[in-house]
Amino acid sequence: MLGLSYGCALGFRPVESTALLWPLLAHVIYSRFRDYKQLGVFACSVFVPVFVWACYYNQVTGAWWLPSRYGANQLPNIPSPHSRGVTAALESTGIFWHRFGANLSYNLLMIAIYLLTPLGMVLVGLGALCNRTTKLLSLGVLTAFGSTMLHDDSGIHAVGPIHFSEAALLLLLIALFGLRSFVGFVSQRRWPVFAVLSATIGSIVIAGAVFGAWQGRALRKQAGVHAQVYGYFSQPMFANAVVMVPPYYEVKDKTALGKHYGGFVFEWRKLSPARNERTVFVHDEPDILPLLKRIFRNEKLFAVL
């Protein structure tokens, strides 16, 4: 199951999944080093999903080795997060401290707030060295956080530290072992276990609920920005129409709410067979009008300036 899970994860977030799982993978290979049958099954379980992903990438990006996540997108003017190189932190103290503060420390703070609250991260610290399993999981999490020193992309935090979403389950498992160690510590001191645990878990639940409510309010405001954009195009005049539009982020930033609230949606919504689309949005590229007239002969054409 570990090999199959890893092979599937490579299709979504190859760097993060490798950083998190390499200690477990190394342990499995080392412990089964002379069991060629099990190693063969393990290798096949990794290869099958990787082969499927390679076929998919070849269709989407034109190269079997290039994930769609790193393929061409609609933001050609946005610099690559790796443009300064993975070794740049070793070559410049300025880049080192920038990545340490704006990437490593920032993501660590975000995952402490979004996932377990700071008190919950204390439990992670207590459980990190409980046994061999937690040590392997902790090493994977540390590797994932260490990878932040190789790039400048701190991630999208509208719904949490997305670069470390895969680490959530590992951190929760470690925290449970930390909670068990904490219970043992409290019992040894003959403190009231129920009262101490109630205070600890209650604090985590209350803190998480308060933050969740506040974050939900912020997300609602962000959603209001997009509602204003698409609300304008819901007018009857845009029914059965093709609209040539500039990049989405240029339009949303000019709305009444977009001037005050940020967000991480940069592209127009894609056509979906599950929806009865009334309006088709097309990027206003040079010489695109003749092509649209040939394809959409019965639809109205608009241009957003």
HUDAVEN-V71455 format. One record per helix or strand of 3 or more residues. SS is the DSSP state (h for helix, s for strand). FROM is the first residue (numbers start at 1). TO is the last residue. If there is no record, write none. Layout:
BEGIN
{{SS	FROM	TO} {SS	FROM	TO}}
END
This chain:
BEGIN
{{h	2	31} {h	36	60} {h	68	70} {h	88	91} {h	93	127} {h	132	150} {h	162	164} {h	167	188} {h	193	232} {h	236	238} {s	241	245} {h	248	252} {s	279	283} {h	288	295} {s	300	303}}
END
